[in-house]
Amino acid sequence: MLCVVEKAVDVMPLDKSGAFRGQYHVLGGKLSPINGVGPEDLRLKELFDRVRNDGVQEVLMALGMDVESDATVYFIAKHLSELGVKVSRLAQGLPAGASLEFADGLTLGRAIENRLTVQ
């Protein structure tokens, strides 16, 4: 599995958590047409080459929870699906120890969408 992050500093908390044990790919940003950042400004060619050449079967997208990140994830997933690569994304929702009274509507909505079955 290959974990894709926006910037190099994003590797540290993921690595420190011990939850992911694999290789990382730093994009160097995220798509943002409003700010003039297009696919050619990111390390996408390197990502796609790496996935093809290294036989990567799954790519974990570890980007933020904003419009630009969503667009970047969608763009990459579209291209990787053509290669038969599974694309996953970090779960979204309430952080551990959070109180519902302080959660915003978007966070609550994503927590409901990404709910887990209790068995």
Phi and psi restraints in degrees (range 20) as a CNS / XPLOR table:
assign (resid 1 and name C) (resid 2 and name N)
       (resid 2 and name CA) (resid 2 and name C) 1.0 -120.4 20.0 2
assign (resid 2 and name N) (resid 2 and name CA)
       (resid 2 and name C) (resid 3 and name N) 1.0 129.7 20.0 2
assign (resid 2 and name C) (resid 3 and name N)
       (resid 3 and name CA) (resid 3 and name C) 1.0 -102.1 20.0 2
assign (resid 3 and name N) (resid 3 and name CA)
       (resid 3 and name C) (resid 4 and name N) 1.0 123.9 20.0 2
assign (resid 3 and name C) (resid 4 and name N)
       (resid 4 and name CA) (resid 4 and name C) 1.0 -101.4 20.0 2
assign (resid 4 and name N) (resid 4 and name CA)
       (resid 4 and name C) (resid 5 and name N) 1.0 127.3 20.0 2
assign (resid 4 and name C) (resid 5 and name N)
       (resid 5 and name CA) (resid 5 and name C) 1.0 -124.3 20.0 2
assign (resid 5 and name N) (resid 5 and name CA)
       (resid 5 and name C) (resid 6 and name N) 1.0 162.8 20.0 2
assign (resid 5 and name C) (resid 6 and name N)
       (resid 6 and name CA) (resid 6 and name C) 1.0 -74.1 20.0 2
assign (resid 6 and name N) (resid 6 and name CA)
       (resid 6 and name C) (resid 7 and name N) 1.0 -49.5 20.0 2
assign (resid 6 and name C) (resid 7 and name N)
       (resid 7 and name CA) (resid 7 and name C) 1.0 -136.6 20.0 2
assign (resid 7 and name N) (resid 7 and name CA)
       (resid 7 and name C) (resid 8 and name N) 1.0 161.6 20.0 2
assign (resid 7 and name C) (resid 8 and name N)
       (resid 8 and name CA) (resid 8 and name C) 1.0 -57.3 20.0 2
assign (resid 8 and name N) (resid 8 and name CA)
       (resid 8 and name C) (resid 9 and name N) 1.0 -36.6 20.0 2
assign (resid 8 and name C) (resid 9 and name N)
       (resid 9 and name CA) (resid 9 and name C) 1.0 -65.7 20.0 2
assign (resid 9 and name N) (resid 9 and name CA)
       (resid 9 and name C) (resid 10 and name N) 1.0 -16.8 20.0 2
assign (resid 9 and name C) (resid 10 and name N)
       (resid 10 and name CA) (resid 10 and name C) 1.0 -72.5 20.0 2
assign (resid 10 and name N) (resid 10 and name CA)
       (resid 10 and name C) (resid 11 and name N) 1.0 -18.5 20.0 2
assign (resid 10 and name C) (resid 11 and name N)
       (resid 11 and name CA) (resid 11 and name C) 1.0 -68.8 20.0 2
assign (resid 11 and name N) (resid 11 and name CA)
       (resid 11 and name C) (resid 12 and name N) 1.0 -39.0 20.0 2
assign (resid 11 and name C) (resid 12 and name N)
       (resid 12 and name CA) (resid 12 and name C) 1.0 -55.3 20.0 2
assign (resid 12 and name N) (resid 12 and name CA)
       (resid 12 and name C) (resid 13 and name N) 1.0 -54.5 20.0 2
assign (resid 12 and name C) (resid 13 and name N)
       (resid 13 and name CA) (resid 13 and name C) 1.0 -65.4 20.0 2
assign (resid 13 and name N) (resid 13 and name CA)
       (resid 13 and name C) (resid 14 and name N) 1.0 -34.6 20.0 2
assign (resid 13 and name C) (resid 14 and name N)
       (resid 14 and name CA) (resid 14 and name C) 1.0 -66.0 20.0 2
assign (resid 14 and name N) (resid 14 and name CA)
       (resid 14 and name C) (resid 15 and name N) 1.0 -45.4 20.0 2
assign (resid 14 and name C) (resid 15 and name N)
       (resid 15 and name CA) (resid 15 and name C) 1.0 -65.8 20.0 2
assign (resid 15 and name N) (resid 15 and name CA)
       (resid 15 and name C) (resid 16 and name N) 1.0 -42.2 20.0 2
assign (resid 15 and name C) (resid 16 and name N)
       (resid 16 and name CA) (resid 16 and name C) 1.0 -64.2 20.0 2
assign (resid 16 and name N) (resid 16 and name CA)
       (resid 16 and name C) (resid 17 and name N) 1.0 -31.5 20.0 2
assign (resid 16 and name C) (resid 17 and name N)
       (resid 17 and name CA) (resid 17 and name C) 1.0 -65.5 20.0 2
assign (resid 17 and name N) (resid 17 and name CA)
       (resid 17 and name C) (resid 18 and name N) 1.0 -27.8 20.0 2
assign (resid 17 and name C) (resid 18 and name N)
       (resid 18 and name CA) (resid 18 and name C) 1.0 76.5 20.0 2
assign (resid 18 and name N) (resid 18 and name CA)
       (resid 18 and name C) (resid 19 and name N) 1.0 -1.0 20.0 2
assign (resid 18 and name C) (resid 19 and name N)
       (resid 19 and name CA) (resid 19 and name C) 1.0 -77.9 20.0 2
assign (resid 19 and name N) (resid 19 and name CA)
       (resid 19 and name C) (resid 20 and name N) 1.0 -24.5 20.0 2
assign (resid 19 and name C) (resid 20 and name N)
       (resid 20 and name CA) (resid 20 and name C) 1.0 -118.2 20.0 2
assign (resid 20 and name N) (resid 20 and name CA)
       (resid 20 and name C) (resid 21 and name N) 1.0 126.9 20.0 2
assign (resid 20 and name C) (resid 21 and name N)
       (resid 21 and name CA) (resid 21 and name C) 1.0 -126.8 20.0 2
assign (resid 21 and name N) (resid 21 and name CA)
       (resid 21 and name C) (resid 22 and name N) 1.0 88.1 20.0 2
assign (resid 21 and name C) (resid 22 and name N)
       (resid 22 and name CA) (resid 22 and name C) 1.0 -165.6 20.0 2
assign (resid 22 and name N) (resid 22 and name CA)
       (resid 22 and name C) (resid 23 and name N) 1.0 -159.7 20.0 2
assign (resid 22 and name C) (resid 23 and name N)
       (resid 23 and name CA) (resid 23 and name C) 1.0 -100.3 20.0 2
assign (resid 23 and name N) (resid 23 and name CA)
       (resid 23 and name C) (resid 24 and name N) 1.0 158.0 20.0 2
assign (resid 23 and name C) (resid 24 and name N)
       (resid 24 and name CA) (resid 24 and name C) 1.0 -117.9 20.0 2
assign (resid 24 and name N) (resid 24 and name CA)
       (resid 24 and name C) (resid 25 and name N) 1.0 154.3 20.0 2
assign (resid 24 and name C) (resid 25 and name N)
       (resid 25 and name CA) (resid 25 and name C) 1.0 -132.4 20.0 2
assign (resid 25 and name N) (resid 25 and name CA)
       (resid 25 and name C) (resid 26 and name N) 1.0 123.4 20.0 2
assign (resid 25 and name C) (resid 26 and name N)
       (resid 26 and name CA) (resid 26 and name C) 1.0 -96.5 20.0 2
assign (resid 26 and name N) (resid 26 and name CA)
       (resid 26 and name C) (resid 27 and name N) 1.0 121.2 20.0 2
assign (resid 26 and name C) (resid 27 and name N)
       (resid 27 and name CA) (resid 27 and name C) 1.0 -74.3 20.0 2
assign (resid 27 and name N) (resid 27 and name CA)
       (resid 27 and name C) (resid 28 and name N) 1.0 -32.4 20.0 2
assign (resid 27 and name C) (resid 28 and name N)
       (resid 28 and name CA) (resid 28 and name C) 1.0 84.8 20.0 2
assign (resid 28 and name N) (resid 28 and name CA)
       (resid 28 and name C) (resid 29 and name N) 1.0 22.2 20.0 2
assign (resid 28 and name C) (resid 29 and name N)
       (resid 29 and name CA) (resid 29 and name C) 1.0 143.6 20.0 2
assign (resid 29 and name N) (resid 29 and name CA)
       (resid 29 and name C) (resid 30 and name N) 1.0 -165.1 20.0 2
assign (resid 29 and name C) (resid 30 and name N)
       (resid 30 and name CA) (resid 30 and name C) 1.0 -145.1 20.0 2
assign (resid 30 and name N) (resid 30 and name CA)
       (resid 30 and name C) (resid 31 and name N) 1.0 157.6 20.0 2
assign (resid 30 and name C) (resid 31 and name N)
       (resid 31 and name CA) (resid 31 and name C) 1.0 -61.1 20.0 2
assign (resid 31 and name N) (resid 31 and name CA)
       (resid 31 and name C) (resid 32 and name N) 1.0 132.8 20.0 2
assign (resid 31 and name C) (resid 32 and name N)
       (resid 32 and name CA) (resid 32 and name C) 1.0 -156.6 20.0 2
assign (resid 32 and name N) (resid 32 and name CA)
       (resid 32 and name C) (resid 33 and name N) 1.0 82.4 20.0 2
assign (resid 32 and name C) (resid 33 and name N)
       (resid 33 and name CA) (resid 33 and name C) 1.0 -54.5 20.0 2
assign (resid 33 and name N) (resid 33 and name CA)
       (resid 33 and name C) (resid 34 and name N) 1.0 -35.5 20.0 2
assign (resid 33 and name C) (resid 34 and name N)
       (resid 34 and name CA) (resid 34 and name C) 1.0 -61.4 20.0 2
assign (resid 34 and name N) (resid 34 and name CA)
       (resid 34 and name C) (resid 35 and name N) 1.0 -34.2 20.0 2
assign (resid 34 and name C) (resid 35 and name N)
       (resid 35 and name CA) (resid 35 and name C) 1.0 -97.6 20.0 2
assign (resid 35 and name N) (resid 35 and name CA)
       (resid 35 and name C) (resid 36 and name N) 1.0 9.5 20.0 2
assign (resid 35 and name C) (resid 36 and name N)
       (resid 36 and name CA) (resid 36 and name C) 1.0 75.6 20.0 2
assign (resid 36 and name N) (resid 36 and name CA)
       (resid 36 and name C) (resid 37 and name N) 1.0 22.1 20.0 2
assign (resid 36 and name C) (resid 37 and name N)
       (resid 37 and name CA) (resid 37 and name C) 1.0 -103.6 20.0 2
assign (resid 37 and name N) (resid 37 and name CA)
       (resid 37 and name C) (resid 38 and name N) 1.0 111.8 20.0 2
assign (resid 37 and name C) (resid 38 and name N)
       (resid 38 and name CA) (resid 38 and name C) 1.0 -111.7 20.0 2
assign (resid 38 and name N) (resid 38 and name CA)
       (resid 38 and name C) (resid 39 and name N) 1.0 179.6 20.0 2
assign (resid 38 and name C) (resid 39 and name N)
       (resid 39 and name CA) (resid 39 and name C) 1.0 -55.5 20.0 2
assign (resid 39 and name N) (resid 39 and name CA)
       (resid 39 and name C) (resid 40 and name N) 1.0 -33.7 20.0 2
assign (resid 39 and name C) (resid 40 and name N)
       (resid 40 and name CA) (resid 40 and name C) 1.0 -70.2 20.0 2
assign (resid 40 and name N) (resid 40 and name CA)
       (resid 40 and name C) (resid 41 and name N) 1.0 -14.2 20.0 2
assign (resid 40 and name C) (resid 41 and name N)
       (resid 41 and name CA) (resid 41 and name C) 1.0 -89.9 20.0 2
assign (resid 41 and name N) (resid 41 and name CA)
       (resid 41 and name C) (resid 42 and name N) 1.0 -8.1 20.0 2
assign (resid 41 and name C) (resid 42 and name N)
       (resid 42 and name CA) (resid 42 and name C) 1.0 -108.0 20.0 2
assign (resid 42 and name N) (resid 42 and name CA)
       (resid 42 and name C) (resid 43 and name N) 1.0 166.9 20.0 2
assign (resid 42 and name C) (resid 43 and name N)
       (resid 43 and name CA) (resid 43 and name C) 1.0 -86.2 20.0 2
assign (resid 43 and name N) (resid 43 and name CA)
       (resid 43 and name C) (resid 44 and name N) 1.0 52.7 20.0 2
assign (resid 43 and name C) (resid 44 and name N)
       (resid 44 and name CA) (resid 44 and name C) 1.0 -79.3 20.0 2
assign (resid 44 and name N) (resid 44 and name CA)
       (resid 44 and name C) (resid 45 and name N) 1.0 -41.1 20.0 2
assign (resid 44 and name C) (resid 45 and name N)
       (resid 45 and name CA) (resid 45 and name C) 1.0 -58.6 20.0 2
assign (resid 45 and name N) (resid 45 and name CA)
       (resid 45 and name C) (resid 46 and name N) 1.0 -44.0 20.0 2
assign (resid 45 and name C) (resid 46 and name N)
       (resid 46 and name CA) (resid 46 and name C) 1.0 -62.4 20.0 2
assign (resid 46 and name N) (resid 46 and name CA)
       (resid 46 and name C) (resid 47 and name N) 1.0 -39.7 20.0 2
assign (resid 46 and name C) (resid 47 and name N)
       (resid 47 and name CA) (resid 47 and name C) 1.0 -62.8 20.0 2
assign (resid 47 and name N) (resid 47 and name CA)
       (resid 47 and name C) (resid 48 and name N) 1.0 -50.9 20.0 2
assign (resid 47 and name C) (resid 48 and name N)
       (resid 48 and name CA) (resid 48 and name C) 1.0 -63.9 20.0 2
assign (resid 48 and name N) (resid 48 and name CA)
       (resid 48 and name C) (resid 49 and name N) 1.0 -39.9 20.0 2
assign (resid 48 and name C) (resid 49 and name N)
       (resid 49 and name CA) (resid 49 and name C) 1.0 -62.7 20.0 2
assign (resid 49 and name N) (resid 49 and name CA)
       (resid 49 and name C) (resid 50 and name N) 1.0 -43.4 20.0 2
assign (resid 49 and name C) (resid 50 and name N)
       (resid 50 and name CA) (resid 50 and name C) 1.0 -62.6 20.0 2
assign (resid 50 and name N) (resid 50 and name CA)
       (resid 50 and name C) (resid 51 and name N) 1.0 -43.6 20.0 2
assign (resid 50 and name C) (resid 51 and name N)
       (resid 51 and name CA) (resid 51 and name C) 1.0 -62.2 20.0 2
assign (resid 51 and name N) (resid 51 and name CA)
       (resid 51 and name C) (resid 52 and name N) 1.0 -45.9 20.0 2
assign (resid 51 and name C) (resid 52 and name N)
       (resid 52 and name CA) (resid 52 and name C) 1.0 -64.4 20.0 2
assign (resid 52 and name N) (resid 52 and name CA)
       (resid 52 and name C) (resid 53 and name N) 1.0 -50.1 20.0 2
assign (resid 52 and name C) (resid 53 and name N)
       (resid 53 and name CA) (resid 53 and name C) 1.0 -75.5 20.0 2
assign (resid 53 and name N) (resid 53 and name CA)
       (resid 53 and name C) (resid 54 and name N) 1.0 -28.8 20.0 2
assign (resid 53 and name C) (resid 54 and name N)
       (resid 54 and name CA) (resid 54 and name C) 1.0 -97.2 20.0 2
assign (resid 54 and name N) (resid 54 and name CA)
       (resid 54 and name C) (resid 55 and name N) 1.0 0.5 20.0 2
assign (resid 54 and name C) (resid 55 and name N)
       (resid 55 and name CA) (resid 55 and name C) 1.0 67.0 20.0 2
assign (resid 55 and name N) (resid 55 and name CA)
       (resid 55 and name C) (resid 56 and name N) 1.0 32.7 20.0 2
assign (resid 55 and name C) (resid 56 and name N)
       (resid 56 and name CA) (resid 56 and name C) 1.0 -65.0 20.0 2
assign (resid 56 and name N) (resid 56 and name CA)
       (resid 56 and name C) (resid 57 and name N) 1.0 132.1 20.0 2
assign (resid 56 and name C) (resid 57 and name N)
       (resid 57 and name CA) (resid 57 and name C) 1.0 -102.8 20.0 2
assign (resid 57 and name N) (resid 57 and name CA)
       (resid 57 and name C) (resid 58 and name N) 1.0 -23.0 20.0 2
assign (resid 57 and name C) (resid 58 and name N)
       (resid 58 and name CA) (resid 58 and name C) 1.0 -142.2 20.0 2
assign (resid 58 and name N) (resid 58 and name CA)
       (resid 58 and name C) (resid 59 and name N) 1.0 139.3 20.0 2
assign (resid 58 and name C) (resid 59 and name N)
       (resid 59 and name CA) (resid 59 and name C) 1.0 -119.7 20.0 2
assign (resid 59 and name N) (resid 59 and name CA)
       (resid 59 and name C) (resid 60 and name N) 1.0 123.8 20.0 2
assign (resid 59 and name C) (resid 60 and name N)
       (resid 60 and name CA) (resid 60 and name C) 1.0 -96.9 20.0 2
assign (resid 60 and name N) (resid 60 and name CA)
       (resid 60 and name C) (resid 61 and name N) 1.0 117.7 20.0 2
assign (resid 60 and name C) (resid 61 and name N)
       (resid 61 and name CA) (resid 61 and name C) 1.0 -87.9 20.0 2
assign (resid 61 and name N) (resid 61 and name CA)
       (resid 61 and name C) (resid 62 and name N) 1.0 112.8 20.0 2
assign (resid 61 and name C) (resid 62 and name N)
       (resid 62 and name CA) (resid 62 and name C) 1.0 -113.0 20.0 2
assign (resid 62 and name N) (resid 62 and name CA)
       (resid 62 and name C) (resid 63 and name N) 1.0 64.2 20.0 2
assign (resid 62 and name C) (resid 63 and name N)
       (resid 63 and name CA) (resid 63 and name C) 1.0 -106.6 20.0 2
assign (resid 63 and name N) (resid 63 and name CA)
       (resid 63 and name C) (resid 64 and name N) 1.0 171.0 20.0 2
assign (resid 63 and name C) (resid 64 and name N)
       (resid 64 and name CA) (resid 64 and name C) 1.0 -65.4 20.0 2
assign (resid 64 and name N) (resid 64 and name CA)
       (resid 64 and name C) (resid 65 and name N) 1.0 -176.7 20.0 2
assign (resid 64 and name C) (resid 65 and name N)
       (resid 65 and name CA) (resid 65 and name C) 1.0 -114.5 20.0 2
assign (resid 65 and name N) (resid 65 and name CA)
       (resid 65 and name C) (resid 66 and name N) 1.0 66.1 20.0 2
assign (resid 65 and name C) (resid 66 and name N)
       (resid 66 and name CA) (resid 66 and name C) 1.0 -139.2 20.0 2
assign (resid 66 and name N) (resid 66 and name CA)
       (resid 66 and name C) (resid 67 and name N) 1.0 174.6 20.0 2
assign (resid 66 and name C) (resid 67 and name N)
       (resid 67 and name CA) (resid 67 and name C) 1.0 -60.2 20.0 2
assign (resid 67 and name N) (resid 67 and name CA)
       (resid 67 and name C) (resid 68 and name N) 1.0 -43.7 20.0 2
assign (resid 67 and name C) (resid 68 and name N)
       (resid 68 and name CA) (resid 68 and name C) 1.0 -64.5 20.0 2
assign (resid 68 and name N) (resid 68 and name CA)
       (resid 68 and name C) (resid 69 and name N) 1.0 -40.0 20.0 2
assign (resid 68 and name C) (resid 69 and name N)
       (resid 69 and name CA) (resid 69 and name C) 1.0 -64.5 20.0 2
assign (resid 69 and name N) (resid 69 and name CA)
       (resid 69 and name C) (resid 70 and name N) 1.0 -43.4 20.0 2
assign (resid 69 and name C) (resid 70 and name N)
       (resid 70 and name CA) (resid 70 and name C) 1.0 -58.6 20.0 2
assign (resid 70 and name N) (resid 70 and name CA)
       (resid 70 and name C) (resid 71 and name N) 1.0 -44.9 20.0 2
assign (resid 70 and name C) (resid 71 and name N)
       (resid 71 and name CA) (resid 71 and name C) 1.0 -63.6 20.0 2
assign (resid 71 and name N) (resid 71 and name CA)
       (resid 71 and name C) (resid 72 and name N) 1.0 -40.4 20.0 2
assign (resid 71 and name C) (resid 72 and name N)
       (resid 72 and name CA) (resid 72 and name C) 1.0 -65.3 20.0 2
assign (resid 72 and name N) (resid 72 and name CA)
       (resid 72 and name C) (resid 73 and name N) 1.0 -44.1 20.0 2
assign (resid 72 and name C) (resid 73 and name N)
       (resid 73 and name CA) (resid 73 and name C) 1.0 -61.4 20.0 2
assign (resid 73 and name N) (resid 73 and name CA)
       (resid 73 and name C) (resid 74 and name N) 1.0 -46.1 20.0 2
assign (resid 73 and name C) (resid 74 and name N)
       (resid 74 and name CA) (resid 74 and name C) 1.0 -61.4 20.0 2
assign (resid 74 and name N) (resid 74 and name CA)
       (resid 74 and name C) (resid 75 and name N) 1.0 -45.1 20.0 2
assign (resid 74 and name C) (resid 75 and name N)
       (resid 75 and name CA) (resid 75 and name C) 1.0 -59.8 20.0 2
assign (resid 75 and name N) (resid 75 and name CA)
       (resid 75 and name C) (resid 76 and name N) 1.0 -47.5 20.0 2
assign (resid 75 and name C) (resid 76 and name N)
       (resid 76 and name CA) (resid 76 and name C) 1.0 -67.0 20.0 2
assign (resid 76 and name N) (resid 76 and name CA)
       (resid 76 and name C) (resid 77 and name N) 1.0 -43.6 20.0 2
assign (resid 76 and name C) (resid 77 and name N)
       (resid 77 and name CA) (resid 77 and name C) 1.0 -60.5 20.0 2
assign (resid 77 and name N) (resid 77 and name CA)
       (resid 77 and name C) (resid 78 and name N) 1.0 -39.7 20.0 2
assign (resid 77 and name C) (resid 78 and name N)
       (resid 78 and name CA) (resid 78 and name C) 1.0 -60.9 20.0 2
assign (resid 78 and name N) (resid 78 and name CA)
       (resid 78 and name C) (resid 79 and name N) 1.0 -45.5 20.0 2
assign (resid 78 and name C) (resid 79 and name N)
       (resid 79 and name CA) (resid 79 and name C) 1.0 -71.2 20.0 2
assign (resid 79 and name N) (resid 79 and name CA)
       (resid 79 and name C) (resid 80 and name N) 1.0 -37.7 20.0 2
assign (resid 79 and name C) (resid 80 and name N)
       (resid 80 and name CA) (resid 80 and name C) 1.0 -74.3 20.0 2
assign (resid 80 and name N) (resid 80 and name CA)
       (resid 80 and name C) (resid 81 and name N) 1.0 -27.8 20.0 2
assign (resid 80 and name C) (resid 81 and name N)
       (resid 81 and name CA) (resid 81 and name C) 1.0 -63.7 20.0 2
assign (resid 81 and name N) (resid 81 and name CA)
       (resid 81 and name C) (resid 82 and name N) 1.0 -30.9 20.0 2
assign (resid 81 and name C) (resid 82 and name N)
       (resid 82 and name CA) (resid 82 and name C) 1.0 -65.6 20.0 2
assign (resid 82 and name N) (resid 82 and name CA)
       (resid 82 and name C) (resid 83 and name N) 1.0 -21.9 20.0 2
assign (resid 82 and name C) (resid 83 and name N)
       (resid 83 and name CA) (resid 83 and name C) 1.0 -95.1 20.0 2
assign (resid 83 and name N) (resid 83 and name CA)
       (resid 83 and name C) (resid 84 and name N) 1.0 -0.5 20.0 2
assign (resid 83 and name C) (resid 84 and name N)
       (resid 84 and name CA) (resid 84 and name C) 1.0 76.6 20.0 2
assign (resid 84 and name N) (resid 84 and name CA)
       (resid 84 and name C) (resid 85 and name N) 1.0 22.7 20.0 2
assign (resid 84 and name C) (resid 85 and name N)
       (resid 85 and name CA) (resid 85 and name C) 1.0 -95.0 20.0 2
assign (resid 85 and name N) (resid 85 and name CA)
       (resid 85 and name C) (resid 86 and name N) 1.0 134.4 20.0 2
assign (resid 85 and name C) (resid 86 and name N)
       (resid 86 and name CA) (resid 86 and name C) 1.0 -75.0 20.0 2
assign (resid 86 and name N) (resid 86 and name CA)
       (resid 86 and name C) (resid 87 and name N) 1.0 134.1 20.0 2
assign (resid 86 and name C) (resid 87 and name N)
       (resid 87 and name CA) (resid 87 and name C) 1.0 -118.9 20.0 2
assign (resid 87 and name N) (resid 87 and name CA)
       (resid 87 and name C) (resid 88 and name N) 1.0 125.4 20.0 2
assign (resid 87 and name C) (resid 88 and name N)
       (resid 88 and name CA) (resid 88 and name C) 1.0 -122.2 20.0 2
assign (resid 88 and name N) (resid 88 and name CA)
       (resid 88 and name C) (resid 89 and name N) 1.0 168.4 20.0 2
assign (resid 88 and name C) (resid 89 and name N)
       (resid 89 and name CA) (resid 89 and name C) 1.0 -138.3 20.0 2
assign (resid 89 and name N) (resid 89 and name CA)
       (resid 89 and name C) (resid 90 and name N) 1.0 150.6 20.0 2
assign (resid 89 and name C) (resid 90 and name N)
       (resid 90 and name CA) (resid 90 and name C) 1.0 -56.8 20.0 2
assign (resid 90 and name N) (resid 90 and name CA)
       (resid 90 and name C) (resid 91 and name N) 1.0 142.0 20.0 2
assign (resid 90 and name C) (resid 91 and name N)
       (resid 91 and name CA) (resid 91 and name C) 1.0 -63.4 20.0 2
assign (resid 91 and name N) (resid 91 and name CA)
       (resid 91 and name C) (resid 92 and name N) 1.0 153.1 20.0 2
assign (resid 91 and name C) (resid 92 and name N)
       (resid 92 and name CA) (resid 92 and name C) 1.0 -122.4 20.0 2
assign (resid 92 and name N) (resid 92 and name CA)
       (resid 92 and name C) (resid 93 and name N) 1.0 145.6 20.0 2
assign (resid 92 and name C) (resid 93 and name N)
       (resid 93 and name CA) (resid 93 and name C) 1.0 156.7 20.0 2
assign (resid 93 and name N) (resid 93 and name CA)
       (resid 93 and name C) (resid 94 and name N) 1.0 -151.2 20.0 2
assign (resid 93 and name C) (resid 94 and name N)
       (resid 94 and name CA) (resid 94 and name C) 1.0 -78.1 20.0 2
assign (resid 94 and name N) (resid 94 and name CA)
       (resid 94 and name C) (resid 95 and name N) 1.0 137.1 20.0 2
assign (resid 94 and name C) (resid 95 and name N)
       (resid 95 and name CA) (resid 95 and name C) 1.0 -74.3 20.0 2
assign (resid 95 and name N) (resid 95 and name CA)
       (resid 95 and name C) (resid 96 and name N) 1.0 157.6 20.0 2
assign (resid 95 and name C) (resid 96 and name N)
       (resid 96 and name CA) (resid 96 and name C) 1.0 -58.1 20.0 2
assign (resid 96 and name N) (resid 96 and name CA)
       (resid 96 and name C) (resid 97 and name N) 1.0 134.5 20.0 2
assign (resid 96 and name C) (resid 97 and name N)
       (resid 97 and name CA) (resid 97 and name C) 1.0 82.8 20.0 2
assign (resid 97 and name N) (resid 97 and name CA)
       (resid 97 and name C) (resid 98 and name N) 1.0 2.5 20.0 2
assign (resid 97 and name C) (resid 98 and name N)
       (resid 98 and name CA) (resid 98 and name C) 1.0 -77.6 20.0 2
assign (resid 98 and name N) (resid 98 and name CA)
       (resid 98 and name C) (resid 99 and name N) 1.0 150.4 20.0 2
assign (resid 98 and name C) (resid 99 and name N)
       (resid 99 and name CA) (resid 99 and name C) 1.0 -102.1 20.0 2
assign (resid 99 and name N) (resid 99 and name CA)
       (resid 99 and name C) (resid 100 and name N) 1.0 137.7 20.0 2
assign (resid 99 and name C) (resid 100 and name N)
       (resid 100 and name CA) (resid 100 and name C) 1.0 -60.0 20.0 2
assign (resid 100 and name N) (resid 100 and name CA)
       (resid 100 and name C) (resid 101 and name N) 1.0 -32.6 20.0 2
assign (resid 100 and name C) (resid 101 and name N)
       (resid 101 and name CA) (resid 101 and name C) 1.0 -65.0 20.0 2
assign (resid 101 and name N) (resid 101 and name CA)
       (resid 101 and name C) (resid 102 and name N) 1.0 -20.1 20.0 2
assign (resid 101 and name C) (resid 102 and name N)
       (resid 102 and name CA) (resid 102 and name C) 1.0 -104.6 20.0 2
assign (resid 102 and name N) (resid 102 and name CA)
       (resid 102 and name C) (resid 103 and name N) 1.0 0.1 20.0 2
assign (resid 102 and name C) (resid 103 and name N)
       (resid 103 and name CA) (resid 103 and name C) 1.0 -82.1 20.0 2
assign (resid 103 and name N) (resid 103 and name CA)
       (resid 103 and name C) (resid 104 and name N) 1.0 140.4 20.0 2
assign (resid 103 and name C) (resid 104 and name N)
       (resid 104 and name CA) (resid 104 and name C) 1.0 -82.4 20.0 2
assign (resid 104 and name N) (resid 104 and name CA)
       (resid 104 and name C) (resid 105 and name N) 1.0 165.5 20.0 2
assign (resid 104 and name C) (resid 105 and name N)
       (resid 105 and name CA) (resid 105 and name C) 1.0 -61.4 20.0 2
assign (resid 105 and name N) (resid 105 and name CA)
       (resid 105 and name C) (resid 106 and name N) 1.0 -39.0 20.0 2
assign (resid 105 and name C) (resid 106 and name N)
       (resid 106 and name CA) (resid 106 and name C) 1.0 -64.5 20.0 2
assign (resid 106 and name N) (resid 106 and name CA)
       (resid 106 and name C) (resid 107 and name N) 1.0 -44.9 20.0 2
assign (resid 106 and name C) (resid 107 and name N)
       (resid 107 and name CA) (resid 107 and name C) 1.0 -63.2 20.0 2
assign (resid 107 and name N) (resid 107 and name CA)
       (resid 107 and name C) (resid 108 and name N) 1.0 -44.1 20.0 2
assign (resid 107 and name C) (resid 108 and name N)
       (resid 108 and name CA) (resid 108 and name C) 1.0 -63.8 20.0 2
assign (resid 108 and name N) (resid 108 and name CA)
       (resid 108 and name C) (resid 109 and name N) 1.0 -41.5 20.0 2
assign (resid 108 and name C) (resid 109 and name N)
       (resid 109 and name CA) (resid 109 and name C) 1.0 -60.8 20.0 2
assign (resid 109 and name N) (resid 109 and name CA)
       (resid 109 and name C) (resid 110 and name N) 1.0 -44.2 20.0 2
assign (resid 109 and name C) (resid 110 and name N)
       (resid 110 and name CA) (resid 110 and name C) 1.0 -69.0 20.0 2
assign (resid 110 and name N) (resid 110 and name CA)
       (resid 110 and name C) (resid 111 and name N) 1.0 -33.6 20.0 2
assign (resid 110 and name C) (resid 111 and name N)
       (resid 111 and name CA) (resid 111 and name C) 1.0 -64.6 20.0 2
assign (resid 111 and name N) (resid 111 and name CA)
       (resid 111 and name C) (resid 112 and name N) 1.0 -38.5 20.0 2
assign (resid 111 and name C) (resid 112 and name N)
       (resid 112 and name CA) (resid 112 and name C) 1.0 -69.2 20.0 2
assign (resid 112 and name N) (resid 112 and name CA)
       (resid 112 and name C) (resid 113 and name N) 1.0 -44.0 20.0 2
assign (resid 112 and name C) (resid 113 and name N)
       (resid 113 and name CA) (resid 113 and name C) 1.0 -59.9 20.0 2
assign (resid 113 and name N) (resid 113 and name CA)
       (resid 113 and name C) (resid 114 and name N) 1.0 -35.2 20.0 2
assign (resid 113 and name C) (resid 114 and name N)
       (resid 114 and name CA) (resid 114 and name C) 1.0 -102.7 20.0 2
assign (resid 114 and name N) (resid 114 and name CA)
       (resid 114 and name C) (resid 115 and name N) 1.0 25.6 20.0 2
assign (resid 114 and name C) (resid 115 and name N)
       (resid 115 and name CA) (resid 115 and name C) 1.0 -62.9 20.0 2
assign (resid 115 and name N) (resid 115 and name CA)
       (resid 115 and name C) (resid 116 and name N) 1.0 154.7 20.0 2
assign (resid 115 and name C) (resid 116 and name N)
       (resid 116 and name CA) (resid 116 and name C) 1.0 -109.2 20.0 2
assign (resid 116 and name N) (resid 116 and name CA)
       (resid 116 and name C) (resid 117 and name N) 1.0 148.2 20.0 2
assign (resid 116 and name C) (resid 117 and name N)
       (resid 117 and name CA) (resid 117 and name C) 1.0 -80.3 20.0 2
assign (resid 117 and name N) (resid 117 and name CA)
       (resid 117 and name C) (resid 118 and name N) 1.0 133.1 20.0 2
assign (resid 117 and name C) (resid 118 and name N)
       (resid 118 and name CA) (resid 118 and name C) 1.0 -94.8 20.0 2
assign (resid 118 and name N) (resid 118 and name CA)
       (resid 118 and name C) (resid 119 and name N) 1.0 126.7 20.0 2
